[in-house]
Amino acid sequence: MTGKSAPTDDAFLERMQCAAFGYFVQTVNPRNGLVADTSRERSPVSIAVVGFALSAYPIAVERGWMERTNAVRLSIAALRFFRDSDQSGSPTATGFKGFYYHFLDVDTGARVWQSELSMIDTALLIAGALTARMYFTADSPDEIELRELTELLYRRIDWRWAQGDGDTIKQGWKPECGFLHYGWEGYCEAILLYVLAMGSPTHPIAGDCYDAWTATYQWENQYGYDCLYAGPLFVHQFSHAWIDFRGIRDRFMRAKRSDYFENSQRAVYIQREYAKRNPHEFAGYDESGWGLSACDGPTGQQLGIPGAAQPSLGYAARGVPYGPDDGTLSVPAVLASVPFAPEMALATTRNLLARYPEVLFEDRLSTGVNPTLTDAGGRAWVSAGHYGLDQGIVLIMIENYRSEQIWRLMRDCPYIRNGLCLAGFREGWLQRPVAERGLDDVANG
């Protein structure tokens, strides 16, 4: 962590965190623990958002926003649901081979929108379950059951099957057509996926799968910064929510004399420089107005800005410096950058909120703002409602900056440590012994 927040910063971060946590309380189905993808009416469940919720509850308990018994109850409800879910892989099931469809019905848990069996979203779900497993270590019937459920869910995932006939892990599978035609290639948020797949005690991926993935990386120089390329900010954040990459390096990063945390810092600087140059001349872009990431944007409109004849994109992963870019910024992605560049992230978040106060709705950050498109009153276009992924990443990354709680928990998780070591990570905290957390049942299976 770089520096220490001033009291005013800490109060601001507390407010943003607490509001973000409120999303999960408001959108959870208490009967099955499933959490909606967005706050919009009739939104389905996102299994990744459930993973963020499972990580949010320990933070809320520590911060005094939720009773421990309630956190355990909601966690167990979700874990029991996935344990008992239909794993037949049929078009209306919940999952297959231990993986789950991306979007589910909030009441029945059945697949919706003909969504794919998602390897990355399953990984985010399991990361949340492991977080809960590492935090709730009491010798009580409920917390023992929580840990046992997590073990069952993690161990039944067939990561090796998810490789299909390729060298890397496939991005998805559908009962109608089998594996999707593309795998997880190029640096992206999937580093967490590969670590969990390597660390599996039951169905790990082949040993060269991780190296096959890193062989698809692009190392570039952008605006004077040497970096591992990935355009959207969320790519540089999601795996970092659970894994502390400071000072640990795999073979690729050792050769570059960098690490993934430093690479995310550089990504923030590159974002600022891109917005400062503002090649498409969008409104609101400058060194205090950046933040291109996956978010909702306006649809069905031509921006009409010189050099940007493309239509607006709706929900899309915007990135720098190669685009896509339609003038939409993600304020949550800026705030979630606080562990990497605290002063920049906080200053830019405050500037964007001062310029576009409409971004803050119910004291919670909306996913996207497009200052180039304004209404008759001069207010910037703002996405309606809230997205669970935004609220989850804001909540966890702020907590890692303030207390390192999730990082500390997961540094002691044997599966994370084992996956990192098998992937070739060395040095740093991996050389230190695991803290005592009553982990014998995990280590011994």
C-alpha positions as CSV (number, residue, x, y, z in Angstrom):
1,M,0.0,0.0,0.0
2,T,1.3,3.4,-0.9
3,G,1.0,6.0,1.7
4,K,-1.7,6.5,4.3
5,S,-5.1,8.1,3.8
6,A,-5.7,11.5,5.4
7,P,-8.8,11.5,7.7
8,T,-10.9,13.2,5.1
9,D,-9.9,10.5,2.6
10,D,-10.7,7.7,5.0
11,A,-14.1,9.1,5.7
12,F,-14.8,9.4,2.0
13,L,-13.6,5.8,1.4
14,E,-15.7,4.5,4.3
15,R,-18.8,6.2,2.8
16,M,-18.1,4.8,-0.7
17,Q,-17.5,1.3,0.7
18,C,-20.6,1.2,2.9
19,A,-22.8,2.4,0.0
20,A,-21.3,-0.3,-2.3
21,F,-21.9,-3.0,0.3
22,G,-25.6,-1.8,0.5
23,Y,-26.0,-3.1,-3.1
24,F,-25.6,-6.7,-2.0
25,V,-28.0,-6.4,0.9
26,Q,-30.6,-4.8,-1.4
27,T,-30.3,-7.3,-4.3
28,V,-29.7,-10.7,-2.6
29,N,-32.4,-13.3,-2.6
30,P,-32.2,-14.4,1.1
31,R,-33.7,-17.8,0.3
32,N,-30.8,-19.0,-1.9
33,G,-28.1,-16.3,-1.4
34,L,-28.1,-15.4,-5.2
35,V,-27.4,-11.8,-6.0
36,A,-28.7,-9.8,-9.0
37,D,-26.3,-8.7,-11.8
38,T,-27.8,-5.1,-11.7
39,S,-30.3,-3.2,-9.6
40,R,-32.6,-2.9,-12.7
41,E,-36.0,-4.6,-12.5
42,R,-36.0,-8.3,-13.5
43,S,-32.2,-8.5,-13.6
44,P,-30.9,-12.1,-13.5
45,V,-28.2,-13.3,-11.2
46,S,-24.6,-13.0,-12.1
47,I,-22.5,-15.8,-10.6
48,A,-19.5,-13.5,-10.5
49,V,-21.5,-11.0,-8.4
50,V,-22.3,-13.8,-6.0
51,G,-18.6,-14.3,-5.7
52,F,-18.1,-10.6,-4.9
53,A,-21.0,-10.8,-2.3
54,L,-19.3,-13.8,-0.5
55,S,-16.1,-11.6,-0.3
56,A,-18.1,-8.5,0.8
57,Y,-19.7,-10.2,3.9
58,P,-16.4,-10.6,5.8
59,I,-15.6,-6.9,5.1
60,A,-19.0,-5.9,6.4
61,V,-18.6,-8.0,9.5
62,E,-15.2,-6.4,10.3
63,R,-16.6,-2.9,9.6
64,G,-19.7,-3.4,11.7
65,W,-22.1,-3.2,8.9
66,M,-23.5,-6.7,9.3
67,E,-23.9,-9.3,12.0
68,R,-21.6,-12.3,11.7
69,T,-24.6,-14.7,12.0
70,N,-26.4,-13.0,9.1
71,A,-23.2,-13.1,7.0
72,V,-22.8,-16.8,7.6
73,R,-26.5,-17.4,6.9
74,L,-26.4,-15.7,3.5
75,S,-23.1,-17.4,2.6
76,I,-24.3,-20.8,3.4
77,A,-27.6,-20.2,1.5
78,A,-25.6,-19.5,-1.7
79,L,-23.1,-22.4,-1.2
80,R,-25.9,-24.8,-0.5
81,F,-27.7,-23.7,-3.6
82,F,-24.7,-24.3,-5.8
83,R,-24.0,-27.7,-4.1
84,D,-27.6,-28.8,-4.9
85,S,-27.9,-27.2,-8.3
86,D,-28.7,-29.1,-11.5
87,Q,-25.3,-30.0,-12.9
88,S,-26.6,-31.9,-16.0
89,G,-25.5,-29.2,-18.5
90,S,-28.9,-29.1,-20.1
91,P,-30.2,-25.8,-21.6
92,T,-32.1,-25.1,-18.4
93,A,-29.6,-26.4,-15.8
94,T,-27.5,-24.3,-13.5
95,G,-24.1,-25.8,-14.5
96,F,-21.9,-28.6,-15.7
97,K,-18.6,-30.2,-14.6
98,G,-18.6,-28.0,-11.5
99,F,-18.9,-24.8,-13.6
100,Y,-22.0,-22.6,-13.8
101,Y,-23.8,-20.6,-16.4
102,H,-23.0,-16.9,-16.4
103,F,-26.6,-15.7,-15.8
104,L,-29.2,-17.5,-13.7
105,D,-32.8,-17.0,-12.7
106,V,-32.9,-15.3,-9.3
107,D,-35.6,-17.7,-7.9
108,T,-34.9,-21.0,-9.6
109,G,-31.2,-20.7,-10.4
110,A,-31.9,-22.0,-14.0
111,R,-29.8,-20.7,-16.9
112,V,-31.2,-17.5,-18.6
113,W,-30.4,-15.6,-21.8
114,Q,-28.9,-18.8,-23.3
115,S,-25.7,-17.7,-21.4
116,E,-22.5,-19.6,-21.6
117,L,-21.0,-21.9,-19.0
118,S,-18.5,-19.4,-17.8
119,M,-15.1,-20.4,-16.7
120,I,-14.0,-16.9,-15.5
121,D,-17.2,-16.1,-13.7
122,T,-17.1,-19.5,-11.9
123,A,-13.5,-18.6,-10.8
124,L,-14.8,-15.3,-9.4
125,L,-17.5,-17.2,-7.6
126,I,-15.0,-19.7,-6.1
127,A,-12.7,-16.9,-5.1
128,G,-15.5,-15.4,-3.1
129,A,-16.3,-18.8,-1.5
130,L,-12.6,-19.3,-0.6
131,T,-12.6,-15.8,1.0
132,A,-15.5,-16.8,3.2
133,R,-13.9,-20.1,4.0
134,M,-10.7,-18.3,5.1
135,Y,-12.6,-15.8,7.3
136,F,-15.3,-17.9,8.9
137,T,-13.1,-20.2,10.9
138,A,-15.1,-20.7,14.1
139,D,-15.7,-24.2,15.5
140,S,-19.4,-23.8,15.2
141,P,-21.8,-26.0,13.1
142,D,-22.6,-23.3,10.6
143,E,-19.1,-22.1,10.0
144,I,-17.9,-25.7,9.7
145,E,-20.6,-26.4,7.2
146,L,-19.6,-23.2,5.2
147,R,-16.0,-24.5,5.0
148,E,-17.1,-28.0,3.9
149,L,-19.4,-26.6,1.2
150,T,-16.6,-24.5,-0.2
151,E,-14.3,-27.5,-0.3
152,L,-16.9,-29.5,-2.2
153,L,-17.6,-26.8,-4.8
154,Y,-13.9,-26.2,-5.5
155,R,-13.0,-29.8,-5.7
156,R,-15.7,-30.8,-8.1
157,I,-14.7,-28.3,-10.8
158,D,-13.1,-30.1,-13.8
159,W,-10.6,-27.5,-14.8
160,R,-8.8,-30.0,-17.1
161,W,-12.0,-30.5,-19.1
162,A,-12.2,-26.7,-19.6
163,Q,-9.1,-26.9,-21.8
164,G,-11.0,-28.8,-24.4
165,D,-8.5,-29.8,-27.0
166,G,-6.5,-26.6,-26.7
167,D,-3.4,-25.4,-24.9
168,T,-5.3,-22.7,-22.9
169,I,-8.6,-22.7,-20.9
170,K,-11.7,-22.1,-23.0
171,Q,-13.7,-19.0,-22.4
172,G,-17.0,-20.9,-22.3
173,W,-19.3,-23.8,-23.3
174,K,-22.9,-24.0,-24.4
175,P,-25.1,-27.1,-24.6
176,E,-26.2,-26.1,-28.0
177,C,-22.7,-26.0,-29.6
178,G,-20.1,-27.1,-27.1
179,F,-16.9,-25.1,-26.4
180,L,-16.8,-21.5,-27.7
181,H,-14.2,-21.1,-30.4
182,Y,-11.8,-18.9,-28.4
183,G,-9.8,-19.5,-25.3
184,W,-8.5,-17.2,-22.5
185,E,-5.5,-15.8,-24.4
186,G,-3.7,-12.5,-24.0
187,Y,-3.2,-10.8,-20.6
188,C,-6.6,-10.3,-18.9
189,E,-8.5,-10.8,-15.7
190,A,-8.1,-14.6,-16.1
191,I,-4.9,-14.8,-14.1
192,L,-7.1,-15.7,-11.1
193,L,-8.8,-18.4,-13.2
194,Y,-5.4,-20.0,-14.1
195,V,-4.2,-19.8,-10.5
196,L,-7.3,-21.6,-9.2
197,A,-7.1,-24.1,-12.0
198,M,-3.4,-24.8,-11.2
199,G,-4.1,-25.2,-7.5
200,S,-6.9,-27.7,-7.8
201,P,-6.3,-30.8,-5.7
202,T,-8.6,-32.9,-7.9
203,H,-8.7,-31.8,-11.6
204,P,-5.8,-29.3,-12.2
205,I,-5.0,-28.1,-15.7
206,A,-1.9,-29.5,-17.4
207,G,1.4,-28.1,-16.2
208,D,2.2,-26.2,-19.5
209,C,-1.3,-24.6,-19.7
210,Y,-0.2,-21.5,-17.8
211,D,3.0,-21.1,-19.9
212,A,0.8,-21.4,-23.0
213,W,-1.3,-18.6,-21.8
214,T,1.6,-16.2,-20.9
215,A,3.1,-17.0,-24.4
216,T,0.1,-15.0,-25.8
217,Y,1.0,-11.8,-23.8
218,Q,1.7,-8.5,-25.5
219,W,4.6,-6.5,-23.9
220,E,4.5,-2.9,-25.2
221,N,5.7,0.6,-24.6
222,Q,2.9,3.1,-24.3
223,Y,3.5,6.7,-23.7
224,G,6.9,5.9,-22.4
225,Y,5.7,3.1,-20.0
226,D,6.8,-0.5,-20.6
227,C,3.8,-2.6,-19.8
228,L,1.9,-5.8,-20.3
229,Y,-0.9,-4.7,-22.5
230,A,-4.6,-4.8,-21.5
231,G,-6.9,-1.9,-22.5
232,P,-9.7,-1.8,-19.9
233,L,-9.0,-0.9,-16.3
234,F,-11.0,-3.8,-14.8
235,V,-8.5,-6.3,-16.3
236,H,-5.9,-4.7,-14.1
237,Q,-8.1,-5.0,-11.0
238,F,-10.2,-8.1,-10.8
239,S,-7.6,-10.7,-10.0
240,H,-5.9,-8.2,-7.7
241,A,-9.1,-8.1,-5.6
242,W,-8.1,-11.5,-4.2
243,I,-4.4,-11.9,-4.9
244,D,-1.7,-9.6,-3.6
245,F,0.7,-9.5,-6.5
246,R,3.2,-7.1,-4.8
247,G,6.7,-8.5,-5.0
248,I,5.7,-11.9,-6.4
249,R,6.6,-12.7,-10.0
250,D,6.1,-15.5,-12.5
251,R,8.7,-16.4,-15.1
252,F,7.3,-13.8,-17.5
253,M,7.4,-11.0,-15.1
254,R,10.9,-12.0,-13.8
255,A,12.2,-11.6,-17.3
256,K,10.6,-8.1,-17.5
257,R,11.9,-7.1,-14.0
258,S,8.3,-6.1,-13.1
259,D,5.3,-7.6,-11.3
260,Y,1.6,-7.6,-12.0
261,F,0.9,-4.9,-9.3
262,E,3.5,-2.6,-10.8
263,N,2.0,-3.3,-14.2
264,S,-1.4,-2.2,-12.9
265,Q,0.1,1.0,-11.6
266,R,1.5,1.7,-15.1
267,A,-1.9,1.0,-16.5
268,V,-3.4,3.8,-14.4
269,Y,-0.7,6.2,-15.6
270,I,-1.3,5.2,-19.2
271,Q,-5.0,5.8,-18.7
272,R,-4.3,9.3,-17.5
273,E,-2.0,10.1,-20.3
274,Y,-4.5,8.9,-22.9
275,A,-7.3,11.0,-21.5
276,K,-4.9,14.0,-21.3
277,R,-4.1,13.6,-25.0
278,N,-7.8,12.9,-25.8
279,P,-7.3,11.8,-29.4
280,H,-11.0,11.7,-30.2
281,E,-11.7,15.1,-28.5
282,F,-14.4,13.8,-26.2
283,A,-15.8,16.2,-23.5
284,G,-14.5,15.7,-20.0
285,Y,-11.3,13.9,-20.9
286,D,-8.1,15.3,-19.2
287,E,-5.6,14.3,-16.6
288,S,-8.4,14.5,-14.0
289,G,-11.0,12.8,-16.2
290,W,-10.0,9.3,-17.1
291,G,-11.3,5.7,-16.5
292,L,-12.0,3.5,-19.5
293,S,-13.2,0.1,-18.5
294,A,-16.1,-2.3,-18.9
295,C,-19.2,-0.3,-18.2
296,D,-22.6,0.7,-19.5
297,G,-22.8,3.5,-22.1
298,P,-25.4,5.1,-24.3
299,T,-26.9,3.2,-27.2
300,G,-28.5,4.0,-30.5
301,Q,-26.8,7.3,-31.0
302,Q,-24.0,8.7,-33.1
303,L,-21.6,10.8,-31.2
304,G,-20.8,13.1,-34.1
305,I,-17.4,14.0,-32.8
306,P,-14.5,14.5,-35.3
307,G,-12.4,11.4,-35.5
308,A,-15.0,9.2,-33.7
309,A,-17.7,8.3,-36.2
310,Q,-18.4,5.0,-34.5
311,P,-21.8,4.6,-32.9
312,S,-22.1,4.5,-29.1
313,L,-21.4,1.1,-27.7
314,G,-23.9,0.3,-24.9
315,Y,-22.3,-2.1,-22.4
316,A,-18.8,-2.7,-23.6
317,A,-15.2,-3.1,-22.4
318,R,-13.6,0.2,-23.4
319,G,-9.8,0.5,-23.3
320,V,-6.7,2.5,-24.0
321,P,-5.0,3.3,-26.2
322,Y,-6.6,1.2,-29.0
323,G,-10.2,1.5,-28.0
324,P,-13.0,1.1,-28.2
325,D,-13.8,4.5,-26.9
326,D,-17.1,6.4,-27.3
327,G,-16.6,9.0,-24.6
328,T,-17.9,6.9,-21.7
329,L,-15.9,6.8,-18.4
330,S,-16.3,4.4,-15.5
331,V,-16.0,6.2,-12.2
332,P,-16.1,2.9,-10.2
333,A,-13.0,1.7,-12.2
334,V,-11.2,4.9,-11.2
335,L,-12.0,4.5,-7.5
336,A,-11.1,0.8,-7.6
337,S,-7.6,1.9,-8.8
338,V,-6.9,3.3,-5.3
339,P,-4.4,0.6,-4.2
340,F,-2.3,1.2,-7.3
341,A,-2.2,5.1,-7.3
342,P,-4.0,6.4,-4.3
343,E,-3.6,10.1,-4.8
344,M,-4.5,10.0,-8.5
345,A,-7.5,7.7,-8.0
346,L,-8.9,9.7,-5.2
347,A,-8.3,13.1,-6.8
348,T,-9.9,11.9,-10.1
349,T,-12.9,10.3,-8.4
350,R,-13.6,13.6,-6.5
351,N,-13.1,15.6,-9.7
352,L,-15.5,13.5,-11.7
353,L,-18.1,13.6,-8.9
354,A,-17.7,17.4,-8.7
355,R,-18.2,17.7,-12.4
356,Y,-21.0,15.2,-12.8
357,P,-22.8,14.8,-9.4
358,E,-25.5,12.8,-11.2
359,V,-23.0,9.9,-11.2
360,L,-23.8,9.4,-7.5
361,F,-27.2,7.9,-7.1
362,E,-28.4,6.7,-3.7
363,D,-24.8,7.5,-2.6
364,R,-23.6,4.7,-4.9
365,L,-21.5,5.1,-8.1
366,S,-23.3,4.5,-11.4
367,T,-21.4,2.4,-13.8
368,G,-20.9,4.9,-16.7
369,V,-20.9,8.6,-17.5
370,N,-20.7,10.1,-20.9
371,P,-20.0,13.9,-20.7
372,T,-20.1,14.3,-24.5
373,L,-23.9,13.5,-24.5
374,T,-25.9,15.9,-22.4
375,D,-29.5,16.6,-21.8
376,A,-31.3,19.9,-22.3
377,G,-30.2,20.9,-18.8
378,G,-26.5,20.2,-19.5
379,R,-26.4,17.1,-17.4
380,A,-24.1,14.3,-18.7
381,W,-25.5,11.0,-19.7
382,V,-25.4,8.5,-16.8
383,S,-26.2,4.8,-16.8
384,A,-29.4,3.9,-15.0
385,G,-29.2,1.8,-11.8
386,H,-26.1,0.0,-10.5
387,Y,-24.0,-3.0,-11.5
388,G,-22.9,-5.6,-8.9
389,L,-19.5,-6.0,-10.4
390,D,-18.8,-2.3,-10.0
391,Q,-19.9,-2.3,-6.4
392,G,-17.9,-5.4,-5.6
393,I,-14.6,-4.3,-7.0
394,V,-15.0,-0.8,-5.4
395,L,-15.7,-2.4,-2.0
396,I,-12.9,-5.0,-2.1
397,M,-10.2,-2.7,-3.6
398,I,-10.9,0.0,-1.1
399,E,-10.6,-2.5,1.7
400,N,-7.3,-3.9,0.4
401,Y,-6.0,-0.3,0.3
402,R,-7.3,0.5,3.8
403,S,-6.6,-2.8,5.7
404,E,-5.4,-5.4,3.2
405,Q,-8.1,-7.7,4.7
406,I,-8.9,-9.8,1.6
407,W,-5.2,-9.9,0.6
408,R,-4.3,-11.1,4.0
409,L,-6.9,-13.8,4.0
410,M,-6.0,-15.1,0.6
411,R,-2.2,-15.0,1.2
412,D,-3.0,-17.8,3.8
413,C,-5.2,-19.8,1.4
414,P,-3.3,-23.0,0.5
415,Y,-5.0,-23.3,-2.8
416,I,-4.0,-19.8,-3.9
417,R,-0.5,-20.3,-2.7
418,N,-0.2,-23.7,-4.4
419,G,-1.6,-22.4,-7.6
420,L,0.8,-19.5,-7.7
421,C,3.8,-21.7,-7.0
422,L,2.8,-24.2,-9.7
423,A,2.4,-21.2,-12.1
424,G,6.0,-20.3,-11.3
425,F,5.5,-17.4,-8.9
426,R,8.3,-16.9,-6.4
427,E,9.7,-14.4,-3.9
428,G,7.8,-11.9,-1.7
429,W,5.1,-13.2,0.7
430,L,5.2,-16.6,-0.9
431,Q,8.4,-17.2,1.1
432,R,6.7,-16.5,4.4
433,P,4.9,-19.2,6.4
434,V,1.1,-19.4,6.5
435,A,-0.6,-17.7,9.4
436,E,-2.4,-20.0,11.8
437,R,-6.1,-20.1,10.8
438,G,-7.2,-23.6,11.6
439,L,-6.3,-24.8,8.1
440,D,-5.6,-28.5,8.9
441,D,-8.8,-29.6,7.3
442,V,-8.0,-27.7,4.1
443,A,-4.4,-28.9,3.8
444,N,-5.3,-32.5,4.5
445,G,-8.4,-32.5,2.2
